[in-house]
């Protein structure tokens, strides 16, 4: 690992699990891809519930799960204190069919989901896609410098080509690809960070500097014949 990647690695370990109010712009962009006035959202691997509470604040019905019992217990306490109706579940994301049996979700939100950290299991991804409603979308978010290699933290720096190939094998439509940075650019541009021009600029900056940012892919299933 070169010096620059070593520095980036340390920064990710320090700040990688911090969250920012700018994420509200991400949530609003995601919601713009659904026509439902009160969409039903599944937050996959919800962690500390950061995105779950943001979706709920925006008027969505939210179901969230994580394998970490302590995190779910903390989320339930927070929900109780705030009067939130988010349904938090302790569950293994490798077996969503065991606790979610119907296709009821308008949005499946999947941010840095650990089973897909190094490679995308198509059978497992298919299980989650099958939980979408007819016009539902899956939001896949992964932090990457687009290099295709695997970090010390066992997370792959997926390239756009790798992800496009994986989802094409699942017979899906890639509706949109964004690059999302929570830091300087995101704080200045805010909602405009999701424009096509911004995405092109991010791609160039990432490829030149090797600085990772979040790839945001909006996925829909193809119409069945």
N, C-alpha and C positions, 0 to 999 in steps of 0.2 A: 504493500500500500504506500503510495507516494505521500509527500508531506502535506499537500493540499487536501487529499482525501482523509488523511489522518486527523487534520484539524476539523474538517467537516464532521467526521465521525464523532469526535468529542463534543462538538456543538449539538449534534442530534441527541446524544445521550443526556446532555444537560437540559436542552429545551424541547426535545421531541415530543414530550407528553404534556406540554403546557398548552393552554387554550386561550383563545382571544375573542373579544367581542366582535371582531371583524367577521367571525364565522356566521353571524346573522345574515350577511350578504350572500354567503354560500347557500344557506338554508332557503332564502327567498328565491334564489336562482333555481334551485332544485324544485321548489314548489311550482315554479312557472311552467314546468314541463307536464303538469297534470291539469286536467280540466275539472277535476273534482273540487267542489267548494270546501269540503272537509275531508281531505284525503286520509286514508288509513296507512300509516307508516310502520314499517318493521325496521328497527335499528339493530343491525346484526353486530354482535360483539360490542355492546354499548359502553363498556368500561364504566367511567364515572357518571354516565348519563348526560354528558355535556350537550350532545346533539339532540338527544331525546327531549330534554327540557326546552330546547330552542324550537323544535318542531311543534311541541305542545303549545308553546307561547304563540306560535303563528297560526294556531287553530286546528292543527291536525289531531287525529286520534292516533295514539302511539302505543305500540307493543315493542318492548325491548328485552333483549336477553344477553347474558354473558355467562361464561363458565365459572367465573370467580364469585364464589358465594358472598364474600365480604363486600365486594363492590355492589352486588345486588342488594344486600341488606342496607348498605349506606344509601343507595338510591331510594329504597322504599321508605327509609326514615325521612329523607329530604322530601319525597313526594307527600308523605303524611303531614309534615310540617307546613308545606306550601299549599296543601289541598289539591294536589295534582292527581289526575286520574290515569296517569301513565301505568300500563300494566308491565311490571318488571318480572322477568322469569329467569331462574337459574336453569341453564340448558347448554348442551353440547352442540355447537354449530355444525358438527359433522353429521348430526342426525336431526335436522329440522323437522322431518316428517313425524317424529315421535311426539312433538308437542304442538305442531301447527299443521293441521290436516286439510285446510281449505285454502283455495286461491282467493284471498280477500284483500291483498295489499296493493294499493295504488303505487306505493313507493317502497322499494327495499333499499335501505341505505347501508352501504358496506364500506366502512372506512378503515383501511389497514387491518383487515380481517386476517388473523394469524394463520389459519389453514392455507391461505393463498399467498403467504409471505414469499415463498421461493418458487412455487409453481402452482398453476391453476388446475385443480382436479376438475375435469369437465363433468363427471357424474355428480360431484358435489355441487358445482355451480348450477347444474340443471335442476337439482332439488330445490334450490332457492328460487330460480326463475319460475318454477312451477307454482310458486306461491303468489305470483303476480295476478292481478285481475287482467281482463282482456286488453285494456289500454294502459296497463301499468308499466313502470320503468324501474330498472335497477341502476343505482348510482354506485359505481365502483371507484374508490379513491385509494391511490397508492403513492407514497412518497418515493421519488426516483430522480436520478440524474441522467436517465435515459441510456446508461452505458451497457445494460444487460448483465452486469456482473452481480455477485452476491457480496453484501457487506459483512463485516465482522458480526453484526447483530443478526445475521441470518435473514436478511431482507433483500430481495432481489431489486436491483435498479432496472425495472422493466423498461424496455423501449416501447414506443408506440406500435411498432411493427409486431412485436411479440404479443402485445395485448390484442391488437386487431386480429391476428391469426387465431388466438385462443377463442375469441368471441365469434369469429366467423365459423369456426368448427362447431359452435353451439347453435348455429342457424339464427343468429341474432342480428339486429340492426344497431349500429353505433350511431346514435342520433347526434351526438355532439361530444367534442373533446375540449376540455379547458385545462389550463395550468393555473394553480391557485397558490399564492404565497401570502402568508399571514403577516409578513413583516413590513418592510418599508414600502414596497410597491402596493401591497394590499391595503395598507393603511392610508395611502395617498389616493389611489384610484377607487377604492371601495367597490361599489357594485360594478363599476366599469372594468374591473379586473377580469370579468368573464367575457369580454368582447373578443371577436376573432383576431383583431390586431394585437391585443394584449397576449393572446395565446401564441401567436407567431413569435412575438418578441421574447416571451418566456422560453420558448423552445430553443431559440438562438442563444440566449444568455446561458441556459442550462448546458447546452452542448459545448459552449466555449469555456465556461468557468467550472463545470462539474458541480455546481451548487444545486442540490436537489430542491424540488418543490413538488407540490401535490398534483398528480395527474387526476383529473376528474372526468370519468367517462359516463355518459348517459346511454343506457342500453335498453332496447325494447325487443320483444320477441317478434319474429316475422309472422305475418298472417298465415294461418294454417289453411291448406287447400281444402 
